[in-house]
Amino acid sequence: MRVFHPNFDFELELAGLPPTARRNAELEPLLFYLAEEGDAVLLPEPVPEAFLERVARWGFATPRLEASSGAELVGWGASPGAREAARRAGLAWKGPPADAVRQANARPFGHLLEQRLGVAIEGASLVGTRAEAELSATRFDRWVLKAPFGTAGRNRLLRRGPPSTADLVWIEKTLAAGEPLLFEPWLDRVEDFGVQGEVDRAGAARVLAVTGLDCGPTGVYAGTRIGLPPLDPRLEEVALEAGRALGALGYHGPYGV
């Protein structure tokens, strides 16, 4: 039996930021559509019977709300918090090593991998000091500076022109964690899409699907579109190489690029 755990804010946990209980609560229903017959969902609050009836009426399996001892906990993200949730519930944990998860989700690792694969944005760089960030900002009219961890347009600066005093305070505070920030020029966006894949325990990668991303003008994620056509073979190979690089870290499980 698999037991799904709704830690949708696991990137915040990796960044050492406080959890967002509201966000987790809003997204918890998604787990009911991932579950198959015999699976369970681990939730902090009771689920209304009317919702369970609606799930069944739409043709989805209705997961259990109580897990058998020894079942495997599957987190939305393989974070230390998910591992601890498994321990508290008496469930098995088969997720990847914590250090592999942290490195795989870190933007510096992603940038260096993009460089190696020849797909990095021209002008993108890692900055380790306030002076480097200020210098990088002078080279482009509009730019974005991203913390090592974050997703969906959070934990970053998106600016035009030199950084403000408040921006510099954020830069110094974020750098104090000991990891570089990712600087990128802000590009005119044509299309937003993602590639979903999976890395097995042997480190082999496979592409599962291509999804369209609905994002606002500043790149903040708002939704996903499914059913997109297959990738160009060259882009698919990049996605597979990214998965293999994750496998080399010791990571296994789902991944997205």
Summary of the structure (lengths in Angstrom):
residues: 257
radius of gyration: 19.8
end to end distance: 28.5
largest distance: 58.6
contacts: 724
relative contact order: 0.12
helix: 36%
strand: 22%
